[in-house]
């Protein structure tokens, strides 16, 4: 059985699709593309598909991952293009590699998020970040099916910084203000690196922490996008590509220059 790991996105309005919605769309794409899936054994066989750490509903993402098992060998890139053509725009398959290393889920150590805060100034956001990072712990509440849970949102945060937004003219044109290039209104942009821990700390938990430590109120909901997830480089605070090990383990493809001398020698 050949196994393929895929990276996919949730963009635009399709960020509002739930994980189950994506599963149904992906299963339809498998059927449309006539992918030779491997199936589990038992009375109710199902295609071998496993998902890893899906983003919450309403959150956009550039880095979601899944793995499929095939009954026949296929070229990963051709399979990627085939599946991408069968999915709606916004649910895009952007990378595919053959599985050559184990323990993929363990590599998803952290996520890099972008948080756009419309109607929030850089000054207010910067002050809130400073207070949040300066706290030893920041307790927040989250409603679960078992009731309200209280946990620390600070410990899992490996990095939080303000990203300079676009600059435009103020209301009367005489001064420059930080603004969203799409609307011309103030918009603070945050980059957040969160370790995957238990309980999982999500971007909305960090926003709750910013409100608790600095009274940072959001006039409108934040726009959240996962930019990456994978191994965490603790020295630099960067999140690296979890598919890199599979790519590195792939056998080298001989170049035409190397093949031609061998052919000439055999002739």
Phi and psi restraints in degrees (value plus and minus 20) as a CYANA .aco file:
   2 UNK   PHI    -109.9   -69.9
   2 UNK   PSI     118.2   158.2
   3 UNK   PHI    -137.8   -97.8
   3 UNK   PSI     117.5   157.5
   4 UNK   PHI    -144.4  -104.4
   4 UNK   PSI     113.4   153.4
   5 UNK   PHI    -121.2   -81.2
   5 UNK   PSI     114.5   154.5
   6 UNK   PHI    -142.3  -102.3
   6 UNK   PSI     122.9   162.9
   7 UNK   PHI    -130.2   -90.2
   7 UNK   PSI     111.8   151.8
   8 UNK   PHI    -154.2  -114.2
   8 UNK   PSI     147.1   187.1
   9 UNK   PHI    -141.6  -101.6
   9 UNK   PSI     140.3   180.3
  10 UNK   PHI    -147.3  -107.3
  10 UNK   PSI      91.0   131.0
  11 UNK   PHI    -144.6  -104.6
  11 UNK   PSI     137.6   177.6
  12 UNK   PHI      39.1    79.1
  12 UNK   PSI    -159.4  -119.4
  13 UNK   PHI     -85.9   -45.9
  13 UNK   PSI     -42.2    -2.2
  14 UNK   PHI     -94.3   -54.3
  14 UNK   PSI     -21.0    19.0
  15 UNK   PHI     -86.0   -46.0
  15 UNK   PSI     -38.8     1.2
  16 UNK   PHI    -104.2   -64.2
  16 UNK   PSI     -21.6    18.4
  17 UNK   PHI     -92.2   -52.2
  17 UNK   PSI     118.0   158.0
  18 UNK   PHI     -98.6   -58.6
  18 UNK   PSI     150.0   190.0
  19 UNK   PHI     -81.9   -41.9
  19 UNK   PSI     -59.7   -19.7
  20 UNK   PHI     -85.4   -45.4
  20 UNK   PSI     -56.9   -16.9
  21 UNK   PHI     -79.4   -39.4
  21 UNK   PSI     -64.1   -24.1
  22 UNK   PHI     -85.7   -45.7
  22 UNK   PSI     -60.7   -20.7
  23 UNK   PHI     -76.4   -36.4
  23 UNK   PSI     -65.4   -25.4
  24 UNK   PHI     -83.9   -43.9
  24 UNK   PSI     -63.2   -23.2
  25 UNK   PHI     -83.9   -43.9
  25 UNK   PSI     -59.4   -19.4
  26 UNK   PHI     -89.8   -49.8
  26 UNK   PSI     -59.3   -19.3
  27 UNK   PHI     -83.7   -43.7
  27 UNK   PSI     -57.5   -17.5
  28 UNK   PHI     -85.1   -45.1
  28 UNK   PSI     -59.8   -19.8
  29 UNK   PHI     -83.6   -43.6
  29 UNK   PSI     -57.4   -17.4
  30 UNK   PHI     -81.5   -41.5
  30 UNK   PSI     -61.7   -21.7
  31 UNK   PHI     -90.1   -50.1
  31 UNK   PSI     -63.6   -23.6
  32 UNK   PHI     -81.1   -41.1
  32 UNK   PSI     -57.5   -17.5
  33 UNK   PHI    -104.9   -64.9
  33 UNK   PSI     -22.7    17.3
  34 UNK   PHI      33.5    73.5
  34 UNK   PSI      23.0    63.0
  35 UNK   PHI     -90.5   -50.5
  35 UNK   PSI     109.6   149.6
  36 UNK   PHI     -96.0   -56.0
  36 UNK   PSI      59.9    99.9
  37 UNK   PHI     -93.3   -53.3
  37 UNK   PSI     126.6   166.6
  38 UNK   PHI    -106.4   -66.4
  38 UNK   PSI     126.3   166.3
  39 UNK   PHI    -140.6  -100.6
  39 UNK   PSI     131.6   171.6
  40 UNK   PHI     -91.7   -51.7
  40 UNK   PSI     140.5   180.5
  41 UNK   PHI    -107.2   -67.2
  41 UNK   PSI     150.8   190.8
  42 UNK   PHI      94.6   134.6
  42 UNK   PSI    -193.6  -153.6
  43 UNK   PHI     -93.9   -53.9
  43 UNK   PSI     -47.1    -7.1
  44 UNK   PHI    -145.6  -105.6
  44 UNK   PSI      55.8    95.8
  45 UNK   PHI     -80.5   -40.5
  45 UNK   PSI     121.2   161.2
  46 UNK   PHI    -157.0  -117.0
  46 UNK   PSI     132.8   172.8
  47 UNK   PHI     -82.1   -42.1
  47 UNK   PSI     123.0   163.0
  48 UNK   PHI     -99.3   -59.3
  48 UNK   PSI      74.3   114.3
  49 UNK   PHI    -152.2  -112.2
  49 UNK   PSI     109.4   149.4
  50 UNK   PHI    -149.2  -109.2
  50 UNK   PSI     119.1   159.1
  51 UNK   PHI    -130.3   -90.3
  51 UNK   PSI     131.2   171.2
  52 UNK   PHI    -146.7  -106.7
  52 UNK   PSI      94.6   134.6
  53 UNK   PHI      32.1    72.1
  53 UNK   PSI      41.1    81.1
  54 UNK   PHI     -89.1   -49.1
  54 UNK   PSI     126.5   166.5
  55 UNK   PHI     -92.1   -52.1
  55 UNK   PSI     132.8   172.8
  56 UNK   PHI     -85.2   -45.2
  56 UNK   PSI     136.5   176.5
  57 UNK   PHI     -81.1   -41.1
  57 UNK   PSI     116.6   156.6
  58 UNK   PHI      73.5   113.5
  58 UNK   PSI     -25.1    14.9
  59 UNK   PHI    -128.8   -88.8
  59 UNK   PSI     110.6   150.6
  60 UNK   PHI     -98.0   -58.0
  60 UNK   PSI     139.5   179.5
  61 UNK   PHI    -174.1  -134.1
  61 UNK   PSI     122.3   162.3
  62 UNK   PHI    -126.8   -86.8
  62 UNK   PSI     -17.0    23.0
  63 UNK   PHI    -169.1  -129.1
  63 UNK   PSI      52.1    92.1
  64 UNK   PHI    -127.0   -87.0
  64 UNK   PSI     130.5   170.5
  65 UNK   PHI    -153.2  -113.2
  65 UNK   PSI     127.2   167.2
  66 UNK   PHI    -170.4  -130.4
  66 UNK   PSI     146.7   186.7
  67 UNK   PHI    -154.2  -114.2
  67 UNK   PSI     117.5   157.5
  68 UNK   PHI    -145.2  -105.2
  68 UNK   PSI     131.8   171.8
  69 UNK   PHI    -128.7   -88.7
  69 UNK   PSI     114.5   154.5
  70 UNK   PHI    -133.6   -93.6
  70 UNK   PSI     124.3   164.3
  71 UNK   PHI    -101.6   -61.6
  71 UNK   PSI     -39.4     0.6
  72 UNK   PHI    -150.7  -110.7
  72 UNK   PSI     133.2   173.2
  73 UNK   PHI     -96.2   -56.2
  73 UNK   PSI     113.0   153.0
  74 UNK   PHI    -152.4  -112.4
  74 UNK   PSI     133.6   173.6
  75 UNK   PHI     -93.0   -53.0
  75 UNK   PSI     104.9   144.9
  76 UNK   PHI     -77.3   -37.3
  76 UNK   PSI     -62.1   -22.1
  77 UNK   PHI     -89.1   -49.1
  77 UNK   PSI     -60.0   -20.0
  78 UNK   PHI     -85.3   -45.3
  78 UNK   PSI     -58.7   -18.7
  79 UNK   PHI     -85.4   -45.4
  79 UNK   PSI     -60.6   -20.6
  80 UNK   PHI     -78.9   -38.9
  80 UNK   PSI     -69.0   -29.0
  81 UNK   PHI     -83.5   -43.5
  81 UNK   PSI     -58.9   -18.9
  82 UNK   PHI     -83.1   -43.1
  82 UNK   PSI     -66.2   -26.2
  83 UNK   PHI     -89.4   -49.4
  83 UNK   PSI     -59.0   -19.0
  84 UNK   PHI     -80.9   -40.9
  84 UNK   PSI     -58.8   -18.8
  85 UNK   PHI     -86.4   -46.4
  85 UNK   PSI     -41.9    -1.9
  86 UNK   PHI    -115.5   -75.5
  86 UNK   PSI     -20.7    19.3
  87 UNK   PHI    -127.0   -87.0
  87 UNK   PSI     133.2   173.2
  88 UNK   PHI     -85.6   -45.6
  88 UNK   PSI     131.5   171.5
  89 UNK   PHI     -81.6   -41.6
  89 UNK   PSI     109.0   149.0
  90 UNK   PHI      94.7   134.7
  90 UNK   PSI     -53.1   -13.1
  91 UNK   PHI    -122.3   -82.3
  91 UNK   PSI      73.0   113.0
  92 UNK   PHI    -136.1   -96.1
  92 UNK   PSI     112.4   152.4
  93 UNK   PHI    -107.3   -67.3
  93 UNK   PSI      94.2   134.2
  94 UNK   PHI    -129.9   -89.9
  94 UNK   PSI     -31.2     8.8
  95 UNK   PHI    -176.7  -136.7
  95 UNK   PSI     128.6   168.6
  96 UNK   PHI    -167.9  -127.9
  96 UNK   PSI     113.7   153.7
  97 UNK   PHI    -158.4  -118.4
  97 UNK   PSI     130.2   170.2
  98 UNK   PHI     -95.7   -55.7
  98 UNK   PSI     119.2   159.2
  99 UNK   PHI     -90.3   -50.3
  99 UNK   PSI     102.2   142.2
 100 UNK   PHI    -151.5  -111.5
 100 UNK   PSI     -22.9    17.1
 101 UNK   PHI    -156.0  -116.0
 101 UNK   PSI     131.5   171.5
 102 UNK   PHI    -109.8   -69.8
 102 UNK   PSI    -199.1  -159.1
 103 UNK   PHI      38.5    78.5
 103 UNK   PSI      25.3    65.3
 104 UNK   PHI     -83.6   -43.6
 104 UNK   PSI     -62.8   -22.8
 105 UNK   PHI     -79.7   -39.7
 105 UNK   PSI     -52.5   -12.5
 106 UNK   PHI     -88.4   -48.4
 106 UNK   PSI     -41.0    -1.0
 107 UNK   PHI     -96.9   -56.9
 107 UNK   PSI     -38.8     1.2
 108 UNK   PHI    -101.5   -61.5
 108 UNK   PSI      54.0    94.0
 109 UNK   PHI    -103.8   -63.8
 109 UNK   PSI     -46.8    -6.8
 110 UNK   PHI    -178.0  -138.0
 110 UNK   PSI     144.7   184.7
 111 UNK   PHI    -146.8  -106.8
 111 UNK   PSI     124.6   164.6
 112 UNK   PHI    -123.6   -83.6
 112 UNK   PSI     102.9   142.9
 113 UNK   PHI    -137.4   -97.4
 113 UNK   PSI     127.7   167.7
 114 UNK   PHI    -130.9   -90.9
 114 UNK   PSI     107.5   147.5
 115 UNK   PHI    -137.0   -97.0
 115 UNK   PSI      94.0   134.0
 116 UNK   PHI    -117.5   -77.5
 116 UNK   PSI     105.2   145.2
 117 UNK   PHI    -134.7   -94.7
 117 UNK   PSI      65.9   105.9
 118 UNK   PHI     -79.8   -39.8
 118 UNK   PSI     123.6   163.6
 119 UNK   PHI      49.9    89.9
 119 UNK   PSI      -8.2    31.8
 120 UNK   PHI    -132.4   -92.4
 120 UNK   PSI     109.7   149.7
 121 UNK   PHI     -97.5   -57.5
 121 UNK   PSI     136.3   176.3
 122 UNK   PHI     -81.6   -41.6
 122 UNK   PSI     -57.7   -17.7
 123 UNK   PHI     -80.5   -40.5
 123 UNK   PSI     -67.3   -27.3
 124 UNK   PHI     -85.8   -45.8
 124 UNK   PSI     -61.6   -21.6
 125 UNK   PHI     -86.4   -46.4
 125 UNK   PSI     -62.1   -22.1
 126 UNK   PHI     -82.5   -42.5
 126 UNK   PSI     -60.3   -20.3
 127 UNK   PHI     -85.2   -45.2
 127 UNK   PSI     -60.3   -20.3
 128 UNK   PHI     -85.9   -45.9
 128 UNK   PSI     -60.7   -20.7
 129 UNK   PHI     -81.0   -41.0
 129 UNK   PSI     -64.6   -24.6
 130 UNK   PHI     -80.3   -40.3
 130 UNK   PSI     -63.5   -23.5
 131 UNK   PHI     -88.6   -48.6
 131 UNK   PSI     -59.4   -19.4
 132 UNK   PHI     -84.2   -44.2
 132 UNK   PSI     -69.2   -29.2
 133 UNK   PHI     -87.9   -47.9
 133 UNK   PSI     -45.7    -5.7
 134 UNK   PHI     -99.3   -59.3
 134 UNK   PSI     -31.4     8.6
 135 UNK   PHI    -105.1   -65.1
 135 UNK   PSI     123.3   163.3
 136 UNK   PHI     -90.4   -50.4
 136 UNK   PSI     -57.9   -17.9
 137 UNK   PHI    -170.2  -130.2
 137 UNK   PSI     131.6   171.6
 138 UNK   PHI    -153.2  -113.2
 138 UNK   PSI      85.3   125.3
 139 UNK   PHI    -102.1   -62.1
 139 UNK   PSI     113.0   153.0
 140 UNK   PHI    -150.9  -110.9
 140 UNK   PSI     143.6   183.6
 141 UNK   PHI    -133.2   -93.2
 141 UNK   PSI     125.8   165.8
 142 UNK   PHI    -159.7  -119.7
 142 UNK   PSI     113.9   153.9
 143 UNK   PHI    -100.3   -60.3
 143 UNK   PSI     109.5   149.5
 144 UNK   PHI    -143.9  -103.9
 144 UNK   PSI     154.9   194.9
 145 UNK   PHI     -87.0   -47.0
 145 UNK   PSI     -36.8     3.2
 146 UNK   PHI    -120.8   -80.8
 146 UNK   PSI      -9.3    30.7
 147 UNK   PHI      95.0   135.0
 147 UNK   PSI    -186.8  -146.8
 148 UNK   PHI    -104.1   -64.1
 148 UNK   PSI     110.3   150.3
 149 UNK   PHI    -134.0   -94.0
 149 UNK   PSI     115.5   155.5
 150 UNK   PHI    -130.6   -90.6
 150 UNK   PSI     110.7   150.7
 151 UNK   PHI    -173.5  -133.5
 151 UNK   PSI     149.5   189.5
 152 UNK   PHI    -107.2   -67.2
 152 UNK   PSI     102.0   142.0
 153 UNK   PHI    -111.9   -71.9
 153 UNK   PSI     -30.3     9.7
 154 UNK   PHI    -103.1   -63.1
 154 UNK   PSI     -59.4   -19.4
 155 UNK   PHI     -81.0   -41.0
 155 UNK   PSI     -53.2   -13.2
 156 UNK   PHI    -101.8   -61.8
 156 UNK   PSI     -29.9    10.1
 157 UNK   PHI    -102.0   -62.0
 157 UNK   PSI      94.7   134.7
 158 UNK   PHI    -111.0   -71.0
 158 UNK   PSI     -37.4     2.6
 159 UNK   PHI    -188.9  -148.9
 159 UNK   PSI     122.3   162.3
 160 UNK   PHI    -172.4  -132.4
 160 UNK   PSI     101.0   141.0
 161 UNK   PHI    -165.8  -125.8
 161 UNK   PSI     140.7   180.7
 162 UNK   PHI    -112.8   -72.8
 162 UNK   PSI     112.3   152.3
 163 UNK   PHI    -124.3   -84.3
 163 UNK   PSI     106.9   146.9
 164 UNK   PHI     -77.6   -37.6
 164 UNK   PSI     109.4   149.4
 165 UNK   PHI    -108.3   -68.3
 165 UNK   PSI    -196.4  -156.4
 166 UNK   PHI     -89.0   -49.0
 166 UNK   PSI     134.3   174.3
 167 UNK   PHI    -133.4   -93.4
 167 UNK   PSI     112.0   152.0
 168 UNK   PHI    -158.8  -118.8
 168 UNK   PSI    -198.7  -158.7
 169 UNK   PHI    -101.6   -61.6
 169 UNK   PSI     129.6   169.6
 170 UNK   PHI     -92.9   -52.9
 170 UNK   PSI    -199.3  -159.3
 171 UNK   PHI     -76.6   -36.6
 171 UNK   PSI     -55.0   -15.0
 172 UNK   PHI    -126.0   -86.0
 172 UNK   PSI     -14.9    25.1
 173 UNK   PHI      65.1   105.1
 173 UNK   PSI     -20.5    19.5
 174 UNK   PHI    -118.8   -78.8
 174 UNK   PSI     -27.8    12.2
 175 UNK   PHI    -159.4  -119.4
 175 UNK   PSI     133.9   173.9
 176 UNK   PHI    -112.5   -72.5
 176 UNK   PSI     119.8   159.8
 177 UNK   PHI    -154.0  -114.0
 177 UNK   PSI     130.0   170.0
 178 UNK   PHI     -90.8   -50.8
 178 UNK   PSI     110.3   150.3
 179 UNK   PHI    -169.5  -129.5
 179 UNK   PSI     144.2   184.2
 180 UNK   PHI     -98.6   -58.6
 180 UNK   PSI     105.4   145.4
 181 UNK   PHI     -83.0   -43.0
 181 UNK   PSI     -43.3    -3.3
 182 UNK   PHI     -99.5   -59.5
 182 UNK   PSI     -50.6   -10.6
 183 UNK   PHI    -139.4   -99.4
 183 UNK   PSI     -38.9     1.1
 184 UNK   PHI      57.5    97.5
 184 UNK   PSI     -15.7    24.3
 185 UNK   PHI    -116.2   -76.2
 185 UNK   PSI     137.0   177.0
 186 UNK   PHI     -75.4   -35.4
 186 UNK   PSI     121.8   161.8
 187 UNK   PHI    -178.3  -138.3
 187 UNK   PSI      91.8   131.8
 188 UNK   PHI    -105.0   -65.0
 188 UNK   PSI     118.7   158.7
 189 UNK   PHI    -138.6   -98.6
 189 UNK   PSI     104.8   144.8
 190 UNK   PHI    -133.4   -93.4
 190 UNK   PSI     123.8   163.8
 191 UNK   PHI    -131.6   -91.6
 191 UNK   PSI     107.4   147.4
 192 UNK   PHI    -147.5  -107.5
 192 UNK   PSI     109.5   149.5
 193 UNK   PHI    -133.3   -93.3
 193 UNK   PSI     100.9   140.9
 194 UNK   PHI    -142.8  -102.8
 194 UNK   PSI     108.6   148.6
 195 UNK   PHI     -90.7   -50.7
 195 UNK   PSI     124.0   164.0
 196 UNK   PHI    -100.5   -60.5
 196 UNK   PSI      88.4   128.4
 197 UNK   PHI    -150.0  -110.0
 197 UNK   PSI    -199.5  -159.5
 198 UNK   PHI    -142.1  -102.1
 198 UNK   PSI     100.4   140.4
 199 UNK   PHI     -91.7   -51.7
 199 UNK   PSI     133.0   173.0
 200 UNK   PHI     -86.5   -46.5
 200 UNK   PSI     112.0   152.0
 201 UNK   PHI    -118.5   -78.5
 201 UNK   PSI     100.2   140.2
 202 UNK   PHI    -122.8   -82.8
 202 UNK   PSI     144.7   184.7
 203 UNK   PHI     -75.6   -35.6
 203 UNK   PSI     -57.3   -17.3
 204 UNK   PHI     -88.0   -48.0
 204 UNK   PSI     -45.2    -5.2
 205 UNK   PHI     -88.4   -48.4
 205 UNK   PSI     -59.9   -19.9
 206 UNK   PHI     -86.9   -46.9
 206 UNK   PSI     -58.9   -18.9
 207 UNK   PHI     -83.1   -43.1
 207 UNK   PSI     -57.7   -17.7
 208 UNK   PHI     -83.5   -43.5
 208 UNK   PSI     -56.9   -16.9
 209 UNK   PHI     -86.7   -46.7
 209 UNK   PSI     -57.6   -17.6
 210 UNK   PHI     -85.7   -45.7
 210 UNK   PSI     -55.8   -15.8
 211 UNK   PHI     -89.5   -49.5
 211 UNK   PSI     -57.5   -17.5
 212 UNK   PHI     -91.0   -51.0
 212 UNK   PSI     -57.1   -17.1
 213 UNK   PHI    -108.3   -68.3
 213 UNK   PSI     -49.9    -9.9
 214 UNK   PHI    -150.8  -110.8
 214 UNK   PSI     -12.2    27.8
 215 UNK   PHI      35.6    75.6
 215 UNK   PSI      20.3    60.3
 216 UNK   PHI    -102.4   -62.4
 216 UNK   PSI      82.5   122.5
 217 UNK   PHI    -111.7   -71.7
 217 UNK   PSI     121.0   161.0
 218 UNK   PHI    -123.0   -83.0
 218 UNK   PSI      94.2   134.2
 219 UNK   PHI     -81.8   -41.8
 219 UNK   PSI     -53.8   -13.8
 220 UNK   PHI    -154.5  -114.5
 220 UNK   PSI     138.6   178.6
 221 UNK   PHI     -79.4   -39.4
 221 UNK   PSI     127.1   167.1
 222 UNK   PHI     -92.0   -52.0
 222 UNK   PSI     131.0   171.0
 223 UNK   PHI    -121.2   -81.2
 223 UNK   PSI      96.6   136.6
 224 UNK   PHI    -135.2   -95.2
 224 UNK   PSI     112.9   152.9
 225 UNK   PHI    -155.0  -115.0
 225 UNK   PSI     110.0   150.0
 226 UNK   PHI    -103.6   -63.6
 226 UNK   PSI      99.7   139.7
 227 UNK   PHI    -109.8   -69.8
 227 UNK   PSI     -50.1   -10.1
 228 UNK   PHI    -181.8  -141.8
 228 UNK   PSI     134.5   174.5
 229 UNK   PHI    -168.0  -128.0
 229 UNK   PSI     123.2   163.2
 230 UNK   PHI     143.3   183.3
 230 UNK   PSI    -178.3  -138.3
 231 UNK   PHI     -81.1   -41.1
 231 UNK   PSI     124.1   164.1
 232 UNK   PHI    -124.6   -84.6
 232 UNK   PSI     102.4   142.4
 233 UNK   PHI    -103.9   -63.9
 233 UNK   PSI      84.8   124.8
 234 UNK   PHI     -85.0   -45.0
 234 UNK   PSI     -49.8    -9.8
 235 UNK   PHI     -89.7   -49.7
 235 UNK   PSI     -62.7   -22.7
 236 UNK   PHI    -120.3   -80.3
 236 UNK   PSI     -35.4     4.6
 237 UNK   PHI      54.1    94.1
 237 UNK   PSI      -1.5    38.5
 238 UNK   PHI    -118.7   -78.7
 238 UNK   PSI     130.7   170.7
 239 UNK   PHI    -121.1   -81.1
 239 UNK   PSI     103.9   143.9
 240 UNK   PHI    -122.3   -82.3
 240 UNK   PSI     155.8   195.8
 241 UNK   PHI     -97.8   -57.8
 241 UNK   PSI      99.8   139.8
 242 UNK   PHI     -94.1   -54.1
 242 UNK   PSI     -34.2     5.8
 243 UNK   PHI    -108.3   -68.3
 243 UNK   PSI     -23.7    16.3
 244 UNK   PHI     -81.8   -41.8
 244 UNK   PSI     -58.6   -18.6
 245 UNK   PHI     -85.4   -45.4
 245 UNK   PSI     -58.4   -18.4
 246 UNK   PHI     -87.0   -47.0
 246 UNK   PSI     -59.8   -19.8
 247 UNK   PHI     -85.1   -45.1
 247 UNK   PSI     -61.8   -21.8
 248 UNK   PHI     -86.9   -46.9
 248 UNK   PSI     -49.4    -9.4
 249 UNK   PHI    -104.3   -64.3
 249 UNK   PSI     -27.4    12.6
 250 UNK   PHI     -88.1   -48.1
 250 UNK   PSI     121.2   161.2
 251 UNK   PHI     -84.6   -44.6
 251 UNK   PSI     123.9   163.9
 252 UNK   PHI     -88.4   -48.4
 252 UNK   PSI     118.2   158.2
 253 UNK   PHI    -110.9   -70.9
 253 UNK   PSI     102.2   142.2
 254 UNK   PHI     -84.0   -44.0
 254 UNK   PSI     118.3   158.3
 255 UNK   PHI     -98.2   -58.2
 255 UNK   PSI     142.6   182.6
 256 UNK   PHI     -82.5   -42.5
 256 UNK   PSI     -54.5   -14.5
 257 UNK   PHI     -84.9   -44.9
 257 UNK   PSI     -53.7   -13.7
 258 UNK   PHI     -99.6   -59.6
 258 UNK   PSI     -49.4    -9.4
 259 UNK   PHI     -96.6   -56.6
 259 UNK   PSI     -58.9   -18.9
 260 UNK   PHI     -79.3   -39.3
 260 UNK   PSI     -66.0   -26.0
 261 UNK   PHI     -81.3   -41.3
 261 UNK   PSI     -56.1   -16.1
 262 UNK   PHI     -84.9   -44.9
 262 UNK   PSI     -61.5   -21.5
 263 UNK   PHI     -84.5   -44.5
 263 UNK   PSI     -59.1   -19.1
 264 UNK   PHI     -86.1   -46.1
 264 UNK   PSI     -58.4   -18.4
 265 UNK   PHI     -87.7   -47.7
 265 UNK   PSI     -59.9   -19.9
 266 UNK   PHI     -90.3   -50.3
 266 UNK   PSI     -48.7    -8.7
